[in-house]
Amino acid sequence: MSASDRVASEGRTSEKERGDASLVEFASLRAFPELLGVVSTRVGGFSKPPFDSLNLGLSVPDHVDDVVRNRRRLFELAEVAPARVVVCRQVHSNRVAEVGHEDGGRGALETETAIPECDGLLTTERDLYLLVQSADCPTVAIFAPPSAGVTVVHSGWRGTAHEIARCAVEKLHAATDVAVSEFRAVLAPAIGGCCYEVGAEVVDAIAHAESGVRSRHGEDKAMLCLRSVIARQLEDAGIPKANIETHPHCTHCSPGRYYSYRLTGARTGRFGLLAGIRERVLDS
């Protein structure tokens, strides 16, 4: 991981552990104890190699029973009920679906009921938790604090090109009427500009991509930090830079902690970003 990818300094994030499993937490959310925003790692689950071990992906050829047990472990660690979790079927779009309590449990433990064909979820209801998954692509949680609403997005290069993060900000503002300048955003671990080599067509497709280009290899290749581009999109949408926290880890550089499609190919698992507004603040 290059120094330029350390948008958040070391030590700002922390981990919550139970047994072998752990969740990555964000320092910028500590002032808002009612807000949940955590990232799972690949450690502490039930899946066997090459999906070892806390694989959340039901779309990969892992054993379904193991994945369901992994998801239950994540929800237990986060202290949320599976019936209060909503998951979407990600398709690299810029669609953000608004959900409510009637959607609780959809996609949490099976794919058939997941919210179809979208890469973002939004809710203004308490005690409803939104999960997006990744194996390199950036994922983002955006909050309208203290408890007005939350949205999560999966933003690969196609979603970034279609500015799904900006779309999510606009939709959250419309749903909550909270000033965007009050929003908080956290970007989960993702592949960094140290490891994400792309072709010119990817750079050309993304507005402000130059803000994320770390280096170029001739005319056809570039090292791109998507999270830098997404952070710029969030700022352009009105979120102050000081209200945006980016986790420093590169998933490609940390194969013992995160899944990386770019590193290991299709036979890899998925980790997740889980976010929501608690009904009550938990005891620390």
C-alpha positions as YAML, in Angstrom:
chain: A
units: angstrom
residues:
- id: 1
  name: MET
  ca: [0.00, 0.00, 0.00]
- id: 2
  name: SER
  ca: [1.44, 3.33, -1.05]
- id: 3
  name: ALA
  ca: [1.52, 6.30, 1.28]
- id: 4
  name: SER
  ca: [-0.82, 8.15, -1.08]
- id: 5
  name: ASP
  ca: [-3.49, 5.52, -0.43]
- id: 6
  name: ARG
  ca: [-3.44, 6.10, 3.32]
- id: 7
  name: VAL
  ca: [-6.35, 8.54, 3.24]
- id: 8
  name: ALA
  ca: [-7.00, 7.64, 6.86]
- id: 9
  name: SER
  ca: [-4.03, 7.42, 9.17]
- id: 10
  name: GLU
  ca: [-3.08, 4.19, 10.92]
- id: 11
  name: GLY
  ca: [-4.75, 3.86, 14.29]
- id: 12
  name: ARG
  ca: [-7.95, 5.67, 13.42]
- id: 13
  name: THR
  ca: [-9.84, 2.44, 12.89]
- id: 14
  name: SER
  ca: [-10.21, -0.33, 15.43]
- id: 15
  name: GLU
  ca: [-11.37, -3.94, 15.58]
- id: 16
  name: LYS
  ca: [-14.04, -5.61, 17.64]
- id: 17
  name: GLU
  ca: [-13.28, -9.26, 18.32]
- id: 18
  name: ARG
  ca: [-15.23, -12.29, 19.42]
- id: 19
  name: GLY
  ca: [-13.37, -15.56, 19.28]
- id: 20
  name: ASP
  ca: [-11.39, -15.72, 16.05]
- id: 21
  name: ALA
  ca: [-13.67, -13.35, 14.13]
- id: 22
  name: SER
  ca: [-13.24, -9.58, 14.00]
- id: 23
  name: LEU
  ca: [-15.02, -6.52, 12.66]
- id: 24
  name: VAL
  ca: [-13.31, -3.36, 11.46]
- id: 25
  name: GLU
  ca: [-14.84, -0.22, 12.94]
- id: 26
  name: PHE
  ca: [-14.44, 3.46, 12.00]
- id: 27
  name: ALA
  ca: [-13.17, 6.14, 14.37]
- id: 28
  name: SER
  ca: [-15.32, 8.87, 12.82]
- id: 29
  name: LEU
  ca: [-18.50, 7.06, 13.87]
- id: 30
  name: ARG
  ca: [-17.60, 6.90, 17.56]
- id: 31
  name: ALA
  ca: [-19.30, 10.22, 18.18]
- id: 32
  name: PHE
  ca: [-22.56, 8.65, 16.97]
- id: 33
  name: PRO
  ca: [-23.05, 5.46, 19.05]
- id: 34
  name: GLU
  ca: [-26.46, 4.81, 17.51]
- id: 35
  name: LEU
  ca: [-24.86, 4.39, 14.08]
- id: 36
  name: LEU
  ca: [-23.52, 0.98, 13.08]
- id: 37
  name: GLY
  ca: [-20.85, 0.84, 10.40]
- id: 38
  name: VAL
  ca: [-18.57, -2.20, 10.41]
- id: 39
  name: VAL
  ca: [-16.60, -4.31, 7.93]
- id: 40
  name: SER
  ca: [-16.06, -8.05, 8.22]
- id: 41
  name: THR
  ca: [-12.70, -9.67, 7.51]
- id: 42
  name: ARG
  ca: [-12.15, -13.14, 6.08]
- id: 43
  name: VAL
  ca: [-11.07, -14.49, 9.49]
- id: 44
  name: GLY
  ca: [-13.07, -16.58, 11.92]
- id: 45
  name: GLY
  ca: [-15.64, -18.39, 9.82]
- id: 46
  name: PHE
  ca: [-16.52, -21.90, 8.68]
- id: 47
  name: SER
  ca: [-15.65, -22.01, 4.97]
- id: 48
  name: LYS
  ca: [-12.90, -24.30, 3.73]
- id: 49
  name: PRO
  ca: [-10.13, -23.30, 1.28]
- id: 50
  name: PRO
  ca: [-10.09, -21.49, -1.07]
- id: 51
  name: PHE
  ca: [-12.99, -19.62, 0.57]
- id: 52
  name: ASP
  ca: [-11.53, -19.74, 4.06]
- id: 53
  name: SER
  ca: [-13.00, -18.72, 6.24]
- id: 54
  name: LEU
  ca: [-15.63, -15.99, 6.90]
- id: 55
  name: ASN
  ca: [-16.94, -15.93, 3.33]
- id: 56
  name: LEU
  ca: [-20.26, -14.07, 3.01]
- id: 57
  name: GLY
  ca: [-20.74, -14.66, -0.71]
- id: 58
  name: LEU
  ca: [-23.64, -16.91, -1.69]
- id: 59
  name: SER
  ca: [-22.88, -16.29, -5.37]
- id: 60
  name: VAL
  ca: [-19.55, -18.18, -5.25]
- id: 61
  name: PRO
  ca: [-19.18, -21.99, -5.30]
- id: 62
  name: ASP
  ca: [-18.76, -22.33, -1.56]
- id: 63
  name: HIS
  ca: [-20.93, -24.63, 0.57]
- id: 64
  name: VAL
  ca: [-24.20, -22.80, 1.21]
- id: 65
  name: ASP
  ca: [-24.51, -24.07, 4.77]
- id: 66
  name: ASP
  ca: [-21.06, -22.71, 5.61]
- id: 67
  name: VAL
  ca: [-21.87, -19.31, 4.12]
- id: 68
  name: VAL
  ca: [-25.12, -19.10, 6.07]
- id: 69
  name: ARG
  ca: [-23.23, -19.94, 9.26]
- id: 70
  name: ASN
  ca: [-20.70, -17.23, 8.38]
- id: 71
  name: ARG
  ca: [-23.42, -14.66, 7.90]
- id: 72
  name: ARG
  ca: [-25.00, -15.61, 11.19]
- id: 73
  name: ARG
  ca: [-21.63, -15.18, 12.86]
- id: 74
  name: LEU
  ca: [-21.26, -11.70, 11.34]
- id: 75
  name: PHE
  ca: [-24.73, -10.67, 12.51]
- id: 76
  name: GLU
  ca: [-24.06, -12.06, 15.98]
- id: 77
  name: LEU
  ca: [-20.79, -10.15, 16.22]
- id: 78
  name: ALA
  ca: [-22.51, -6.95, 15.09]
- id: 79
  name: GLU
  ca: [-25.39, -7.67, 17.49]
- id: 80
  name: VAL
  ca: [-28.11, -7.49, 14.87]
- id: 81
  name: ALA
  ca: [-30.81, -10.04, 14.02]
- id: 82
  name: PRO
  ca: [-30.80, -11.66, 10.55]
- id: 83
  name: ALA
  ca: [-34.48, -10.70, 10.22]
- id: 84
  name: ARG
  ca: [-33.37, -7.05, 10.43]
- id: 85
  name: VAL
  ca: [-30.78, -7.26, 7.63]
- id: 86
  name: VAL
  ca: [-31.33, -6.43, 3.94]
- id: 87
  name: VAL
  ca: [-28.99, -7.52, 1.15]
- id: 88
  name: CYS
  ca: [-29.07, -6.63, -2.54]
- id: 89
  name: ARG
  ca: [-28.13, -8.60, -5.64]
- id: 90
  name: GLN
  ca: [-25.20, -6.53, -6.94]
- id: 91
  name: VAL
  ca: [-24.87, -5.93, -10.69]
- id: 92
  name: HIS
  ca: [-22.37, -3.02, -11.02]
- id: 93
  name: SER
  ca: [-25.14, -0.46, -11.52]
- id: 94
  name: ASN
  ca: [-25.85, 2.94, -10.00]
- id: 95
  name: ARG
  ca: [-29.30, 1.98, -8.69]
- id: 96
  name: VAL
  ca: [-29.98, 2.65, -5.00]
- id: 97
  name: ALA
  ca: [-33.13, 1.03, -3.59]
- id: 98
  name: GLU
  ca: [-34.93, 2.43, -0.56]
- id: 99
  name: VAL
  ca: [-36.05, -0.25, 1.89]
- id: 100
  name: GLY
  ca: [-38.13, -0.43, 5.04]
- id: 101
  name: HIS
  ca: [-39.00, -2.83, 7.83]
- id: 102
  name: GLU
  ca: [-41.19, -4.84, 5.48]
- id: 103
  name: ASP
  ca: [-37.97, -5.77, 3.67]
- id: 104
  name: GLY
  ca: [-36.21, -7.01, 6.80]
- id: 105
  name: GLY
  ca: [-34.49, -10.35, 6.22]
- id: 106
  name: ARG
  ca: [-34.48, -10.10, 2.44]
- id: 107
  name: GLY
  ca: [-31.30, -11.70, 1.14]
- id: 108
  name: ALA
  ca: [-29.84, -12.04, 4.63]
- id: 109
  name: LEU
  ca: [-29.55, -15.83, 4.57]
- id: 110
  name: GLU
  ca: [-30.41, -16.68, 0.95]
- id: 111
  name: THR
  ca: [-30.12, -15.06, -2.48]
- id: 112
  name: GLU
  ca: [-33.67, -15.62, -3.72]
- id: 113
  name: THR
  ca: [-35.22, -12.84, -1.65]
- id: 114
  name: ALA
  ca: [-32.43, -10.27, -2.06]
- id: 115
  name: ILE
  ca: [-33.34, -6.84, -3.45]
- id: 116
  name: PRO
  ca: [-32.81, -7.38, -7.20]
- id: 117
  name: GLU
  ca: [-30.40, -5.65, -9.56]
- id: 118
  name: CYS
  ca: [-29.03, -2.78, -7.54]
- id: 119
  name: ASP
  ca: [-25.75, -1.82, -5.88]
- id: 120
  name: GLY
  ca: [-27.03, 0.42, -3.15]
- id: 121
  name: LEU
  ca: [-29.56, 0.31, -0.34]
- id: 122
  name: LEU
  ca: [-31.07, 3.14, 1.71]
- id: 123
  name: THR
  ca: [-33.27, 3.28, 4.78]
- id: 124
  name: THR
  ca: [-34.61, 5.94, 7.12]
- id: 125
  name: GLU
  ca: [-35.78, 3.38, 9.68]
- id: 126
  name: ARG
  ca: [-34.10, 2.31, 12.88]
- id: 127
  name: ASP
  ca: [-33.16, -1.30, 13.59]
- id: 128
  name: LEU
  ca: [-32.76, -2.12, 9.90]
- id: 129
  name: TYR
  ca: [-29.28, -2.97, 8.65]
- id: 130
  name: LEU
  ca: [-27.90, -2.90, 5.12]
- id: 131
  name: LEU
  ca: [-25.19, -5.21, 3.79]
- id: 132
  name: VAL
  ca: [-23.10, -4.89, 0.62]
- id: 133
  name: GLN
  ca: [-20.26, -7.24, -0.29]
- id: 134
  name: SER
  ca: [-16.89, -7.00, -1.99]
- id: 135
  name: ALA
  ca: [-13.71, -8.81, -2.95]
- id: 136
  name: ASP
  ca: [-11.75, -5.67, -3.96]
- id: 137
  name: CYS
  ca: [-14.38, -3.12, -5.07]
- id: 138
  name: PRO
  ca: [-14.92, -0.10, -2.82]
- id: 139
  name: THR
  ca: [-17.97, -0.12, -0.58]
- id: 140
  name: VAL
  ca: [-19.26, 3.01, 1.12]
- id: 141
  name: ALA
  ca: [-21.65, 3.80, 3.96]
- id: 142
  name: ILE
  ca: [-23.16, 7.29, 4.17]
- id: 143
  name: PHE
  ca: [-25.06, 8.49, 7.23]
- id: 144
  name: ALA
  ca: [-27.42, 11.39, 7.85]
- id: 145
  name: PRO
  ca: [-26.69, 11.74, 11.58]
- id: 146
  name: PRO
  ca: [-27.63, 11.43, 14.26]
- id: 147
  name: SER
  ca: [-30.26, 8.91, 13.16]
- id: 148
  name: ALA
  ca: [-32.16, 10.19, 10.14]
- id: 149
  name: GLY
  ca: [-30.98, 7.67, 7.56]
- id: 150
  name: VAL
  ca: [-28.21, 5.58, 6.08]
- id: 151
  name: THR
  ca: [-27.24, 4.29, 2.66]
- id: 152
  name: VAL
  ca: [-24.62, 1.77, 1.54]
- id: 153
  name: VAL
  ca: [-23.19, 1.27, -1.94]
- id: 154
  name: HIS
  ca: [-20.92, -1.10, -3.81]
- id: 155
  name: SER
  ca: [-18.90, 1.01, -6.25]
- id: 156
  name: GLY
  ca: [-16.66, -0.89, -8.65]
- id: 157
  name: TRP
  ca: [-15.24, 0.95, -11.60]
- id: 158
  name: ARG
  ca: [-18.55, 0.79, -13.49]
- id: 159
  name: GLY
  ca: [-20.51, 2.03, -10.49]
- id: 160
  name: THR
  ca: [-17.91, 4.74, -9.98]
- id: 161
  name: ALA
  ca: [-18.20, 5.74, -13.62]
- id: 162
  name: HIS
  ca: [-21.96, 6.06, -13.08]
- id: 163
  name: GLU
  ca: [-21.34, 7.96, -9.81]
- id: 164
  name: ILE
  ca: [-23.39, 5.70, -7.58]
- id: 165
  name: ALA
  ca: [-21.95, 7.39, -4.48]
- id: 166
  name: ARG
  ca: [-23.23, 10.79, -5.64]
- id: 167
  name: CYS
  ca: [-26.60, 9.22, -6.47]
- id: 168
  name: ALA
  ca: [-26.75, 7.78, -2.96]
- id: 169
  name: VAL
  ca: [-25.99, 11.16, -1.38]
- id: 170
  name: GLU
  ca: [-28.74, 12.83, -3.39]
- id: 171
  name: LYS
  ca: [-31.25, 10.13, -2.55]
- id: 172
  name: LEU
  ca: [-30.38, 10.21, 1.17]
- id: 173
  name: HIS
  ca: [-30.76, 13.99, 1.23]
- id: 174
  name: ALA
  ca: [-34.15, 13.74, -0.45]
- id: 175
  name: ALA
  ca: [-35.28, 11.04, 1.99]
- id: 176
  name: THR
  ca: [-34.12, 12.79, 5.17]
- id: 177
  name: ASP
  ca: [-33.92, 16.52, 4.38]
- id: 178
  name: VAL
  ca: [-30.71, 16.60, 6.43]
- id: 179
  name: ALA
  ca: [-28.11, 19.02, 5.04]
- id: 180
  name: VAL
  ca: [-25.50, 17.14, 3.04]
- id: 181
  name: SER
  ca: [-22.82, 19.11, 4.86]
- id: 182
  name: GLU
  ca: [-23.81, 17.14, 7.99]
- id: 183
  name: PHE
  ca: [-23.44, 13.74, 6.33]
- id: 184
  name: ARG
  ca: [-20.72, 11.29, 7.36]
- id: 185
  name: ALA
  ca: [-19.18, 8.78, 4.98]
- id: 186
  name: VAL
  ca: [-16.88, 5.81, 5.54]
- id: 187
  name: LEU
  ca: [-15.07, 3.86, 2.82]
- id: 188
  name: ALA
  ca: [-14.24, 0.24, 3.59]
- id: 189
  name: PRO
  ca: [-11.03, -1.61, 2.72]
- id: 190
  name: ALA
  ca: [-10.66, -2.04, -1.05]
- id: 191
  name: ILE
  ca: [-7.97, -2.54, -3.64]
- id: 192
  name: GLY
  ca: [-5.65, 0.47, -3.67]
- id: 193
  name: GLY
  ca: [-3.86, 2.45, -6.29]
- id: 194
  name: CYS
  ca: [-0.77, 0.43, -5.44]
- id: 195
  name: CYS
  ca: [-2.31, -2.71, -6.95]
- id: 196
  name: TYR
  ca: [-5.25, -1.80, -9.20]
- id: 197
  name: GLU
  ca: [-3.97, -1.67, -12.76]
- id: 198
  name: VAL
  ca: [-6.58, -0.68, -15.35]
- id: 199
  name: GLY
  ca: [-6.74, 0.08, -19.03]
- id: 200
  name: ALA
  ca: [-7.20, 3.47, -20.60]
- id: 201
  name: GLU
  ca: [-10.86, 2.70, -21.24]
- id: 202
  name: VAL
  ca: [-11.51, 2.56, -17.48]
- id: 203
  name: VAL
  ca: [-9.77, 5.87, -16.81]
- id: 204
  name: ASP
  ca: [-11.60, 7.46, -19.74]
- id: 205
  name: ALA
  ca: [-14.98, 6.24, -18.43]
- id: 206
  name: ILE
  ca: [-14.64, 7.82, -14.98]
- id: 207
  name: ALA
  ca: [-15.06, 11.53, -14.42]
- id: 208
  name: HIS
  ca: [-12.23, 12.98, -12.31]
- id: 209
  name: ALA
  ca: [-10.33, 9.69, -12.66]
- id: 210
  name: GLU
  ca: [-7.08, 11.65, -12.76]
- id: 211
  name: SER
  ca: [-7.54, 12.40, -9.06]
- id: 212
  name: GLY
  ca: [-7.09, 8.68, -8.45]
- id: 213
  name: VAL
  ca: [-4.35, 7.86, -10.96]
- id: 214
  name: ARG
  ca: [-1.18, 6.98, -9.08]
- id: 215
  name: SER
  ca: [1.06, 6.21, -12.04]
- id: 216
  name: ARG
  ca: [0.92, 5.33, -15.73]
- id: 217
  name: HIS
  ca: [2.52, 2.50, -17.68]
- id: 218
  name: GLY
  ca: [2.76, 3.85, -21.18]
- id: 219
  name: GLU
  ca: [-0.41, 5.06, -22.89]
- id: 220
  name: ASP
  ca: [-2.62, 2.07, -22.16]
- id: 221
  name: LYS
  ca: [-2.22, 1.24, -18.45]
- id: 222
  name: ALA
  ca: [-2.63, 3.15, -15.21]
- id: 223
  name: MET
  ca: [-2.63, 2.42, -11.48]
- id: 224
  name: LEU
  ca: [-5.95, 3.74, -10.18]
- id: 225
  name: CYS
  ca: [-7.21, 4.34, -6.63]
- id: 226
  name: LEU
  ca: [-10.98, 4.14, -6.95]
- id: 227
  name: ARG
  ca: [-11.54, 5.24, -3.37]
- id: 228
  name: SER
  ca: [-9.78, 8.54, -4.07]
- id: 229
  name: VAL
  ca: [-12.16, 9.11, -6.98]
- id: 230
  name: ILE
  ca: [-15.18, 8.18, -4.87]
- id: 231
  name: ALA
  ca: [-14.06, 10.50, -2.07]
- id: 232
  name: ARG
  ca: [-13.86, 13.30, -4.66]
- id: 233
  name: GLN
  ca: [-17.39, 12.44, -5.82]
- id: 234
  name: LEU
  ca: [-18.63, 12.61, -2.23]
- id: 235
  name: GLU
  ca: [-16.98, 16.00, -1.76]
- id: 236
  name: ASP
  ca: [-18.48, 17.26, -5.02]
- id: 237
  name: ALA
  ca: [-21.87, 16.11, -3.74]
- id: 238
  name: GLY
  ca: [-21.42, 18.35, -0.69]
- id: 239
  name: ILE
  ca: [-19.93, 16.16, 2.06]
- id: 240
  name: PRO
  ca: [-17.01, 17.97, 3.70]
- id: 241
  name: LYS
  ca: [-13.65, 16.27, 3.33]
- id: 242
  name: ALA
  ca: [-13.33, 16.15, 7.12]
- id: 243
  name: ASN
  ca: [-16.51, 14.05, 7.27]
- id: 244
  name: ILE
  ca: [-15.12, 11.31, 4.99]
- id: 245
  name: GLU
  ca: [-13.06, 8.48, 6.49]
- id: 246
  name: THR
  ca: [-11.26, 5.98, 4.27]
- id: 247
  name: HIS
  ca: [-9.85, 2.81, 5.79]
- id: 248
  name: PRO
  ca: [-6.14, 2.48, 4.93]
- id: 249
  name: HIS
  ca: [-6.05, -1.22, 4.03]
- id: 250
  name: CYS
  ca: [-5.60, -2.41, 0.44]
- id: 251
  name: THR
  ca: [-7.37, -5.76, 0.01]
- id: 252
  name: HIS
  ca: [-4.84, -6.96, -2.58]
- id: 253
  name: CYS
  ca: [-2.00, -6.24, -0.12]
- id: 254
  name: SER
  ca: [-3.78, -7.99, 2.76]
- id: 255
  name: PRO
  ca: [-4.82, -11.45, 1.50]
- id: 256
  name: GLY
  ca: [-4.77, -12.90, 5.01]
- id: 257
  name: ARG
  ca: [-7.45, -10.43, 6.10]
- id: 258
  name: TYR
  ca: [-9.61, -9.73, 3.06]
- id: 259
  name: TYR
  ca: [-10.75, -11.44, -0.11]
- id: 260
  name: SER
  ca: [-9.23, -10.14, -3.36]
- id: 261
  name: TYR
  ca: [-10.65, -11.10, -6.73]
- id: 262
  name: ARG
  ca: [-7.76, -9.41, -8.51]
- id: 263
  name: LEU
  ca: [-5.26, -11.49, -6.53]
- id: 264
  name: THR
  ca: [-6.88, -14.94, -6.51]
- id: 265
  name: GLY
  ca: [-9.49, -14.92, -9.28]
- id: 266
  name: ALA
  ca: [-13.07, -16.15, -9.31]
- id: 267
  name: ARG
  ca: [-12.58, -18.76, -6.56]
- id: 268
  name: THR
  ca: [-12.53, -16.21, -3.80]
- id: 269
  name: GLY
  ca: [-15.02, -15.24, -1.13]
- id: 270
  name: ARG
  ca: [-16.64, -11.96, -0.14]
- id: 271
  name: PHE
  ca: [-16.39, -9.75, 2.91]
- id: 272
  name: GLY
  ca: [-19.04, -7.20, 3.76]
- id: 273
  name: LEU
  ca: [-19.87, -3.67, 4.91]
- id: 274
  name: LEU
  ca: [-22.83, -3.63, 7.30]
- id: 275
  name: ALA
  ca: [-24.48, -0.37, 8.33]
- id: 276
  name: GLY
  ca: [-27.64, 0.85, 10.02]
- id: 277
  name: ILE
  ca: [-29.21, 2.85, 12.83]
- id: 278
  name: ARG
  ca: [-29.64, 1.04, 16.13]
- id: 279
  name: GLU
  ca: [-32.94, 1.09, 17.98]
- id: 280
  name: ARG
  ca: [-30.98, 1.67, 21.16]
- id: 281
  name: VAL
  ca: [-27.34, 2.34, 21.98]
- id: 282
  name: LEU
  ca: [-25.59, -0.84, 23.11]
- id: 283
  name: ASP
  ca: [-23.57, -1.02, 26.27]
- id: 284
  name: SER
  ca: [-19.85, -0.70, 25.53]
...
